[in-house]
Amino acid sequence: ITFWARGEGSDVNITIVPDGPWPTGSPQGSGSYTFTATKDVWTYYKIPASFIKGGYSRLNFKIEGTTDKTVYYDNILMVK
């Protein structure tokens, strides 16, 4: 998974987790990966997808802490 990210106003911790719903008969996905989007600086991230275990239908980017934080993303790609 590759992308650019930037936190607005402060550094922001983000956890990527597989999210449902899962296809019938598929095991629920598990695993997570946490990174920090740097304050006011566009940073390139290249994260191996090996943290994803089992089936999933999408990835959820969860911002830690209060909900008043903003993160900008650009060019999110899943590369095989």
N, C-alpha and C positions, 0 to 999 in steps of 0.2 A: 504494500500500500504506500503510495507516495503522494505528497501534497505539500502545499505551502500554508502556513498558519501565522496569525498575528493576534496577540491579546491587546485589547484596547484599555489603556489607562493603568493596567497592572498585569503581572504575570498571572496566567490562568492554568491550573492543573486540569487536564482532560483525560478521562478514561474511555477507551474504546472497548465496547462489549458487543458480542453477537446478540441480536435481538430476534424475537419471534414475529409472527407465528411460523411454526415449523411445519413442513409437509407431514401428512399422516404417516405414521410408522417410522419417522425419522427421530433420532435421539435429539434431545434439546442441546443446543450449542452451549459451550462454556469457554472459560478463559477470558482474560482481559489484558489490556496494555495501557499504561499511563504515561503521559508526556506533559511537558509544560510549554504552553504557547507564550513566547517571550513578549514582554510589554513593548508595544509600539515598534517592533522590528519584524519584518517578514522573515520567517525561518523555514528552510526546507527540511522535511522529514521523510525518511525512508524506513518503513517499519516492516519487518518480516511477518507474514500472515500466519506463521506457525503457532502463534498464541491462540488461534481459533481451533477449538476442538468440537467435533460433532457437526450436526446440521444447523443451518441458520438461514434466514431469508434476507437480512439486512444488518448493517452495523450501526450501533448507537454511539454517538459521541456525547458523553455525559460531562458537563461542567461541574467541578467540585465546588462546594461552598454556596454562597448566595446566588440567587438567580439574576442579579443585576449586572452580571459580567457579559461582555461582548467578545466574541472570537470571530475573526474573519478567516475564511478558507479560500484557496484557489487551486485549481488543477488537481482535484482528487482523482487518483487513478489506482485501479487494482491491476498489477502487472504480473503476468504469469512467466 
